[in-house]
Amino acid sequence: MFFYVMIFSLAVGIALIAVGIYRRNKSIWYKISIIVGIALVLYAIYLGFPK
């Protein structure tokens, strides 16, 4: 179960970072999406650690 959450979190995080960097000068929401994307990627890395 956590494997699928890790993969989903990583994919969504990378997508949010990419969209946020591409459109960072358009709106504050794209800068927030970069922060949320980084948080999701860090969460996926945390889930990848052995327990």
Backbone hydrogen bonds, N-H to C=O, Kabsch-Sander energy under -0.5 kcal/mol:
donor,donor_aa,acceptor,acceptor_aa,energy
5,V,1,M,-1.6
6,M,2,F,-2.4
7,I,3,F,-2.4
8,F,4,Y,-2.5
9,S,5,V,-2.6
10,L,6,M,-2.3
11,A,7,I,-2.4
12,V,8,F,-2.6
13,G,9,S,-2.4
14,I,10,L,-2.4
15,A,11,A,-2.1
16,L,12,V,-2.6
17,I,13,G,-2.3
18,A,14,I,-2.4
19,V,15,A,-2.6
20,G,16,L,-2.5
21,I,17,I,-2.5
22,Y,18,A,-2.2
23,R,19,V,-2.0
24,R,21,I,-0.8
26,K,23,R,-1.6
27,S,23,R,-0.7
30,Y,27,S,-0.6
31,K,27,S,-0.8
32,I,28,I,-1.9
33,S,29,W,-1.8
34,I,30,Y,-1.2
35,I,31,K,-1.5
36,V,32,I,-2.6
37,G,33,S,-2.4
38,I,34,I,-2.3
39,A,35,I,-2.1
40,L,36,V,-2.3
41,V,37,G,-2.2
42,L,38,I,-2.5
43,Y,39,A,-2.1
44,A,40,L,-2.2
45,I,41,V,-2.2
46,Y,42,L,-2.3
47,L,43,Y,-2.3
48,G,44,A,-1.2
49,F,45,I,-0.8
49,F,46,Y,-0.9
